[in-house]
Amino acid sequence: MPSPKAKNPVRSGGSPVLGSSNGRYEFMSLTKPLNRSSPPHLLQRQGSDPTTARLRASESPTRRRGSSSSTGSGQGLPEEDGIRLNPSFIRVALSSLLAIDLWMSKRLGVCACEDSSWGSVRPLMKLIEISGHGIPWLAGTAYCLYKSDSAAGQEVMLNLLMGLLLDLVLVAIVKAVVRRRRPAHNRMDMFATFSVDRYSFPSGHATRAAMCGRFLLAHLVLAAPLRVLVLLWAGLVGLSRVMLGRHNVTDVMFGFWMGYCQYNLVEMLWLSPQTLQGLLGQLA
């Protein structure tokens, strides 16, 4: 009977099993080429097998280069899309600053509600908030303008009233354009809010405090302690906005800068009583 080792059984996967004279079985790979030291019958078998030849041709360097180039040109990302995936330094810096701003604002919002860490100070912070609101300042300036007897006093109060109205308009425009939401931990229990007050950037209290503080220091004769109190009041107004959770830190910082610049605009548009009378005469 013929020996079972003389046969070349076929595995279930399709790879032929070759026998040898030393009683071992040798398996021929269809995907890995044989080297020159392989037995002659294996080299002959590989060269004559059409399946092996097709596999070797499919893995040739030319074919691989062609397939890779076609994949890169057909299915790869365009060059501009690849560039967009790499964020610029400015974008990374702005994202980092925004994350720091949100983190600091949440940590400093210690009076956002009654059960916060500094919840007992919340009534005092709300009182400071009202002191920087636009309605008390408009009503107080209009009353002082009405009660003033001197022309110099009327001139100062008139321009302060004009600055307050200008502040309301500019802050409303910036808030409507930016549309930044207030912090998530804020409670909308503010005094006399309007439609644009649901937005956060910039802080109207901070702009008003900076503009009015600079106006009072420039046009009123105040003693040194009173000047310190004006500066302290402006700083506390801005701090109360963050502690109450009304604004982020960047809202208050930009509001201080905007109010400081608004005073320069008020000085440029300064109205004297003579100028006001001339304007009223032209309108009449």
TIBAVEX-710845 format. One record per residue (C-alpha): chain; residue number from 1; x, y, z. Coordinates in steps of 0.02 Angstrom, whole numbers, plus 50000, padded with zeros to 5 digits. Each point is the difference from the previous one (the first is absolute). Layout:
N
<rokol=A, voro=NUM, u=X, v=Y, w=Z> .
...
% end
This chain:
284
<rokol=A, voro=1, u=50000, v=50000, w=50000> .
<rokol=A, voro=2, u=50062, v=50174, w=49966> .
<rokol=A, voro=3, u=50061, v=50094, w=50150> .
<rokol=A, voro=4, u=49885, v=50139, w=50067> .
<rokol=A, voro=5, u=50150, v=50115, w=50008> .
<rokol=A, voro=6, u=50020, v=49991, w=49810> .
<rokol=A, voro=7, u=49837, v=50091, w=49974> .
<rokol=A, voro=8, u=49982, v=50186, w=50005> .
<rokol=A, voro=9, u=49843, v=50032, w=50099> .
<rokol=A, voro=10, u=49915, v=50167, w=49982> .
<rokol=A, voro=11, u=49953, v=50103, w=50154> .
<rokol=A, voro=12, u=49828, v=50072, w=50021> .
<rokol=A, voro=13, u=50070, v=50174, w=49967> .
<rokol=A, voro=14, u=50062, v=49951, w=49826> .
<rokol=A, voro=15, u=50189, v=49990, w=50034> .
<rokol=A, voro=16, u=50078, v=49838, w=49940> .
<rokol=A, voro=17, u=50104, v=49899, w=50122> .
<rokol=A, voro=18, u=50159, v=49927, w=49926> .
<rokol=A, voro=19, u=50085, v=49847, w=50070> .
<rokol=A, voro=20, u=50187, v=49970, w=50012> .
<rokol=A, voro=21, u=50112, v=49849, w=50018> .
<rokol=A, voro=22, u=50042, v=50034, w=50181> .
<rokol=A, voro=23, u=49821, v=49975, w=50057> .
<rokol=A, voro=24, u=49959, v=50184, w=50029> .
<rokol=A, voro=25, u=49864, v=50100, w=49921> .
<rokol=A, voro=26, u=50042, v=50162, w=49913> .
<rokol=A, voro=27, u=49867, v=50133, w=49972> .
<rokol=A, voro=28, u=50014, v=50117, w=49854> .
<rokol=A, voro=29, u=49942, v=50179, w=50026> .
<rokol=A, voro=30, u=49906, v=50079, w=49857> .
<rokol=A, voro=31, u=50038, v=50176, w=50053> .
<rokol=A, voro=32, u=50183, v=49993, w=50057> .
<rokol=A, voro=33, u=50127, v=49967, w=49863> .
<rokol=A, voro=34, u=50129, v=49864, w=50027> .
<rokol=A, voro=35, u=50185, v=50038, w=50005> .
<rokol=A, voro=36, u=50138, v=49923, w=49897> .
<rokol=A, voro=37, u=50046, v=49875, w=50137> .
<rokol=A, voro=38, u=49830, v=49915, w=49990> .
<rokol=A, voro=39, u=49994, v=49825, w=49927> .
<rokol=A, voro=40, u=49991, v=49991, w=49810> .
<rokol=A, voro=41, u=49832, v=49912, w=49997> .
<rokol=A, voro=42, u=49923, v=50141, w=50103> .
<rokol=A, voro=43, u=50072, v=50132, w=49884> .
<rokol=A, voro=44, u=49934, v=49907, w=49850> .
<rokol=A, voro=45, u=49832, v=49979, w=50083> .
<rokol=A, voro=46, u=49987, v=50183, w=50040> .
<rokol=A, voro=47, u=50047, v=50056, w=49826> .
<rokol=A, voro=48, u=49875, v=49884, w=49918> .
<rokol=A, voro=49, u=49854, v=50038, w=50113> .
<rokol=A, voro=50, u=49889, v=50133, w=49915> .
<rokol=A, voro=51, u=49924, v=50057, w=50165> .
<rokol=A, voro=52, u=50169, v=50037, w=50073> .
<rokol=A, voro=53, u=50052, v=50094, w=49845> .
<rokol=A, voro=54, u=49847, v=50110, w=50007> .
<rokol=A, voro=55, u=50029, v=50038, w=50184> .
<rokol=A, voro=56, u=50182, v=50045, w=49968> .
<rokol=A, voro=57, u=49950, v=50113, w=49857> .
<rokol=A, voro=58, u=49871, v=50086, w=50108> .
<rokol=A, voro=59, u=50132, v=50039, w=50132> .
<rokol=A, voro=60, u=50128, v=50068, w=49880> .
<rokol=A, voro=61, u=50076, v=50170, w=50045> .
<rokol=A, voro=62, u=49929, v=50083, w=49844> .
<rokol=A, voro=63, u=49824, v=49944, w=50041> .
<rokol=A, voro=64, u=50016, v=50053, w=50181> .
<rokol=A, voro=65, u=50063, v=50172, w=49951> .
<rokol=A, voro=66, u=49858, v=50021, w=49877> .
<rokol=A, voro=67, u=49869, v=49948, w=50126> .
<rokol=A, voro=68, u=50070, v=50116, w=50133> .
<rokol=A, voro=69, u=50006, v=50147, w=49880> .
<rokol=A, voro=70, u=49823, v=49968, w=49941> .
<rokol=A, voro=71, u=49940, v=49990, w=50179> .
<rokol=A, voro=72, u=50088, v=50160, w=50047> .
<rokol=A, voro=73, u=49932, v=50094, w=49850> .
<rokol=A, voro=74, u=49824, v=49930, w=50003> .
<rokol=A, voro=75, u=49954, v=49969, w=50180> .
<rokol=A, voro=76, u=50124, v=50102, w=50099> .
<rokol=A, voro=77, u=49961, v=50167, w=50078> .
<rokol=A, voro=78, u=50032, v=50154, w=49893> .
<rokol=A, voro=79, u=50148, v=50105, w=50046> .
<rokol=A, voro=80, u=49896, v=50144, w=50066> .
<rokol=A, voro=81, u=49900, v=49882, w=50111> .
<rokol=A, voro=82, u=50160, v=49931, w=50070> .
<rokol=A, voro=83, u=50057, v=50176, w=50040> .
<rokol=A, voro=84, u=49837, v=50039, w=50089> .
<rokol=A, voro=85, u=50026, v=49851, w=50114> .
<rokol=A, voro=86, u=50155, v=50086, w=50069> .
<rokol=A, voro=87, u=49937, v=50146, w=50107> .
<rokol=A, voro=88, u=50099, v=50160, w=49996> .
<rokol=A, voro=89, u=50093, v=50071, w=50149> .
<rokol=A, voro=90, u=49875, v=50143, w=50019> .
<rokol=A, voro=91, u=49853, v=49880, w=50006> .
<rokol=A, voro=92, u=50083, v=49890, w=50129> .
<rokol=A, voro=93, u=50045, v=50153, w=50106> .
<rokol=A, voro=94, u=49822, v=50067, w=49993> .
<rokol=A, voro=95, u=49928, v=49830, w=50046> .
<rokol=A, voro=96, u=50119, v=49988, w=50148> .
<rokol=A, voro=97, u=49956, v=50176, w=50059> .
<rokol=A, voro=98, u=49815, v=49961, w=49986> .
<rokol=A, voro=99, u=50020, v=49843, w=50104> .
<rokol=A, voro=100, u=50097, v=50096, w=50133> .
<rokol=A, voro=101, u=49868, v=50137, w=49998> .
<rokol=A, voro=102, u=49858, v=49877, w=50029> .
<rokol=A, voro=103, u=50096, v=49910, w=50137> .
<rokol=A, voro=104, u=50044, v=50161, w=50092> .
<rokol=A, voro=105, u=49823, v=50067, w=49984> .
<rokol=A, voro=106, u=49926, v=49842, w=50074> .
<rokol=A, voro=107, u=50125, v=49998, w=50143> .
<rokol=A, voro=108, u=49968, v=50184, w=50040> .
<rokol=A, voro=109, u=49810, v=49985, w=49992> .
<rokol=A, voro=110, u=49990, v=49973, w=50188> .
<rokol=A, voro=111, u=49838, v=50101, w=50019> .
<rokol=A, voro=112, u=49903, v=49928, w=49855> .
<rokol=A, voro=113, u=49867, v=49930, w=50117> .
<rokol=A, voro=114, u=49958, v=49995, w=50184> .
<rokol=A, voro=115, u=50077, v=49828, w=50029> .
<rokol=A, voro=116, u=50167, v=50050, w=49922> .
<rokol=A, voro=117, u=50158, v=50012, w=50103> .
<rokol=A, voro=118, u=49976, v=50188, w=50024> .
<rokol=A, voro=119, u=49810, v=50001, w=49988> .
<rokol=A, voro=120, u=49983, v=50110, w=50153> .
<rokol=A, voro=121, u=50088, v=50144, w=49907> .
<rokol=A, voro=122, u=49876, v=49992, w=49856> .
<rokol=A, voro=123, u=49885, v=50141, w=50065> .
<rokol=A, voro=124, u=50149, v=50118, w=50012> .
<rokol=A, voro=125, u=50058, v=49955, w=49825> .
<rokol=A, voro=126, u=49824, v=50032, w=49933> .
<rokol=A, voro=127, u=50001, v=50171, w=50083> .
<rokol=A, voro=128, u=50163, v=50041, w=49912> .
<rokol=A, voro=129, u=49922, v=49935, w=49840> .
<rokol=A, voro=130, u=49856, v=50123, w=50015> .
<rokol=A, voro=131, u=50122, v=50142, w=50032> .
<rokol=A, voro=132, u=50073, v=49971, w=49827> .
<rokol=A, voro=133, u=49836, v=49978, w=49909> .
<rokol=A, voro=134, u=49953, v=50122, w=49862> .
<rokol=A, voro=135, u=49829, v=50051, w=50067> .
<rokol=A, voro=136, u=50062, v=50075, w=50166> .
<rokol=A, voro=137, u=50139, v=50091, w=49909> .
<rokol=A, voro=138, u=49883, v=50072, w=49867> .
<rokol=A, voro=139, u=49871, v=50053, w=50129> .
<rokol=A, voro=140, u=50130, v=50076, w=50116> .
<rokol=A, voro=141, u=50088, v=50096, w=49860> .
<rokol=A, voro=142, u=49836, v=50067, w=49932> .
<rokol=A, voro=143, u=49949, v=50058, w=50175> .
<rokol=A, voro=144, u=50167, v=50087, w=50030> .
<rokol=A, voro=145, u=49986, v=50083, w=49829> .
<rokol=A, voro=146, u=49828, v=50064, w=50045> .
<rokol=A, voro=147, u=50052, v=50063, w=50172> .
<rokol=A, voro=148, u=50165, v=50077, w=49946> .
<rokol=A, voro=149, u=50007, v=50191, w=50011> .
<rokol=A, voro=150, u=50170, v=50034, w=49920> .
<rokol=A, voro=151, u=50042, v=49989, w=49818> .
<rokol=A, voro=152, u=50156, v=49897, w=50038> .
<rokol=A, voro=153, u=49899, v=49873, w=50098> .
<rokol=A, voro=154, u=49871, v=49986, w=49863> .
<rokol=A, voro=155, u=50137, v=49975, w=49871> .
<rokol=A, voro=156, u=50080, v=49859, w=50099> .
<rokol=A, voro=157, u=49834, v=49912, w=50035> .
<rokol=A, voro=158, u=49945, v=50020, w=49819> .
<rokol=A, voro=159, u=50156, v=49916, w=49933> .
<rokol=A, voro=160, u=49991, v=49863, w=50131> .
<rokol=A, voro=161, u=49821, v=49966, w=49945> .
<rokol=A, voro=162, u=50058, v=49994, w=49820> .
<rokol=A, voro=163, u=50140, v=49879, w=50048> .
<rokol=A, voro=164, u=49877, v=49885, w=50089> .
<rokol=A, voro=165, u=49885, v=49995, w=49850> .
<rokol=A, voro=166, u=50147, v=49968, w=49885> .
<rokol=A, voro=167, u=50056, v=49858, w=50114> .
<rokol=A, voro=168, u=49829, v=49916, w=49992> .
<rokol=A, voro=169, u=49997, v=50008, w=49810> .
<rokol=A, voro=170, u=50177, v=49936, w=49972> .
<rokol=A, voro=171, u=49985, v=49857, w=50126> .
<rokol=A, voro=172, u=49834, v=49945, w=49924> .
<rokol=A, voro=173, u=50077, v=49998, w=49825> .
<rokol=A, voro=174, u=50151, v=49897, w=50053> .
<rokol=A, voro=175, u=49891, v=49878, w=50097> .
<rokol=A, voro=176, u=49883, v=49977, w=49852> .
<rokol=A, voro=177, u=50147, v=49967, w=49884> .
<rokol=A, voro=178, u=50102, v=49883, w=50111> .
<rokol=A, voro=179, u=49852, v=49908, w=50081> .
<rokol=A, voro=180, u=50102, v=49913, w=50133> .
<rokol=A, voro=181, u=49894, v=49907, w=50125> .
<rokol=A, voro=182, u=50013, v=50034, w=50185> .
<rokol=A, voro=183, u=50088, v=49871, w=50110> .
<rokol=A, voro=184, u=49903, v=49840, w=50033> .
<rokol=A, voro=185, u=50005, v=50028, w=50189> .
<rokol=A, voro=186, u=49917, v=50171, w=49987> .
<rokol=A, voro=187, u=49826, v=50033, w=50071> .
<rokol=A, voro=188, u=49898, v=50123, w=49897> .
<rokol=A, voro=189, u=49938, v=50101, w=50149> .
<rokol=A, voro=190, u=50079, v=50165, w=49949> .
<rokol=A, voro=191, u=49920, v=50169, w=50027> .
<rokol=A, voro=192, u=49904, v=50071, w=49849> .
<rokol=A, voro=193, u=50066, v=49894, w=49856> .
<rokol=A, voro=194, u=49966, v=50031, w=49815> .
<rokol=A, voro=195, u=50006, v=49893, w=49844> .
<rokol=A, voro=196, u=50189, v=50013, w=49971> .
<rokol=A, voro=197, u=50036, v=49966, w=50183> .
<rokol=A, voro=198, u=49990, v=49813, w=49969> .
<rokol=A, voro=199, u=50169, v=50016, w=49915> .
<rokol=A, voro=200, u=50161, v=50012, w=50097> .
<rokol=A, voro=201, u=50134, v=50089, w=49897> .
<rokol=A, voro=202, u=50044, v=50134, w=50049> .
<rokol=A, voro=203, u=49949, v=50043, w=50178> .
<rokol=A, voro=204, u=49895, v=50158, w=49996> .
<rokol=A, voro=205, u=50030, v=50029, w=50185> .
<rokol=A, voro=206, u=50188, v=49995, w=49971> .
<rokol=A, voro=207, u=49993, v=50122, w=49854> .
<rokol=A, voro=208, u=49890, v=50118, w=50099> .
<rokol=A, voro=209, u=50109, v=49990, w=50155> .
<rokol=A, voro=210, u=50159, v=50036, w=49902> .
<rokol=A, voro=211, u=49924, v=50144, w=49901> .
<rokol=A, voro=212, u=49913, v=50081, w=50148> .
<rokol=A, voro=213, u=50148, v=49976, w=50115> .
<rokol=A, voro=214, u=50117, v=50085, w=49878> .
<rokol=A, voro=215, u=49872, v=50137, w=49968> .
<rokol=A, voro=216, u=49979, v=50039, w=50186> .
<rokol=A, voro=217, u=50187, v=50001, w=50031> .
<rokol=A, voro=218, u=50028, v=50120, w=49855> .
<rokol=A, voro=219, u=49858, v=50125, w=50024> .
<rokol=A, voro=220, u=49963, v=50001, w=50186> .
<rokol=A, voro=221, u=50112, v=50072, w=50133> .
<rokol=A, voro=222, u=50017, v=49855, w=50122> .
<rokol=A, voro=223, u=50111, v=49973, w=50150> .
<rokol=A, voro=224, u=50125, v=49858, w=49998> .
<rokol=A, voro=225, u=49891, v=49881, w=50104> .
<rokol=A, voro=226, u=49853, v=50028, w=49885> .
<rokol=A, voro=227, u=50107, v=49967, w=49847> .
<rokol=A, voro=228, u=50055, v=49836, w=50077> .
<rokol=A, voro=229, u=49819, v=49956, w=50035> .
<rokol=A, voro=230, u=49953, v=50033, w=49818> .
<rokol=A, voro=231, u=50137, v=49882, w=49940> .
<rokol=A, voro=232, u=49952, v=49871, w=50131> .
<rokol=A, voro=233, u=49817, v=50010, w=49949> .
<rokol=A, voro=234, u=50041, v=49972, w=49816> .
<rokol=A, voro=235, u=50107, v=49848, w=50042> .
<rokol=A, voro=236, u=49866, v=49926, w=50114> .
<rokol=A, voro=237, u=49868, v=50020, w=49865> .
<rokol=A, voro=238, u=50104, v=49898, w=49880> .
<rokol=A, voro=239, u=50042, v=49870, w=50133> .
<rokol=A, voro=240, u=49818, v=49981, w=50048> .
<rokol=A, voro=241, u=49956, v=49953, w=49822> .
<rokol=A, voro=242, u=50114, v=49849, w=50006> .
<rokol=A, voro=243, u=49959, v=49951, w=50180> .
<rokol=A, voro=244, u=49813, v=50002, w=49964> .
<rokol=A, voro=245, u=50028, v=49894, w=49845> .
<rokol=A, voro=246, u=49931, v=50133, w=49884> .
<rokol=A, voro=247, u=50153, v=50013, w=49889> .
<rokol=A, voro=248, u=50163, v=49914, w=49957> .
<rokol=A, voro=249, u=50166, v=50080, w=50042> .
<rokol=A, voro=250, u=50032, v=50055, w=49820> .
<rokol=A, voro=251, u=49830, v=50086, w=49994> .
<rokol=A, voro=252, u=50048, v=50110, w=50146> .
<rokol=A, voro=253, u=50177, v=50034, w=49938> .
<rokol=A, voro=254, u=49938, v=50051, w=49828> .
<rokol=A, voro=255, u=49863, v=50104, w=50082> .
<rokol=A, voro=256, u=50128, v=50099, w=50101> .
<rokol=A, voro=257, u=50102, v=50033, w=49842> .
<rokol=A, voro=258, u=49844, v=50049, w=49902> .
<rokol=A, voro=259, u=49942, v=50120, w=50135> .
<rokol=A, voro=260, u=50172, v=50079, w=50009> .
<rokol=A, voro=261, u=49993, v=50033, w=49813> .
<rokol=A, voro=262, u=49823, v=50064, w=50009> .
<rokol=A, voro=263, u=50056, v=50142, w=50110> .
<rokol=A, voro=264, u=50119, v=50055, w=49862> .
<rokol=A, voro=265, u=49852, v=50001, w=49881> .
<rokol=A, voro=266, u=49900, v=50106, w=50123> .
<rokol=A, voro=267, u=50143, v=50125, w=50008> .
<rokol=A, voro=268, u=50003, v=50009, w=49810> .
<rokol=A, voro=269, u=49812, v=50031, w=49993> .
<rokol=A, voro=270, u=49997, v=50118, w=50148> .
<rokol=A, voro=271, u=49849, v=50115, w=50000> .
<rokol=A, voro=272, u=50011, v=50174, w=50074> .
<rokol=A, voro=273, u=49844, v=50103, w=50042> .
<rokol=A, voro=274, u=50037, v=50115, w=49853> .
<rokol=A, voro=275, u=50016, v=49852, w=49881> .
<rokol=A, voro=276, u=49838, v=49927, w=50066> .
<rokol=A, voro=277, u=49908, v=50164, w=49979> .
<rokol=A, voro=278, u=50065, v=50015, w=49823> .
<rokol=A, voro=279, u=49941, v=49823, w=49959> .
<rokol=A, voro=280, u=49829, v=50035, w=50075> .
<rokol=A, voro=281, u=49989, v=50163, w=49902> .
<rokol=A, voro=282, u=50037, v=49909, w=49836> .
<rokol=A, voro=283, u=49869, v=49868, w=50037> .
<rokol=A, voro=284, u=49872, v=50133, w=50041> .
% end
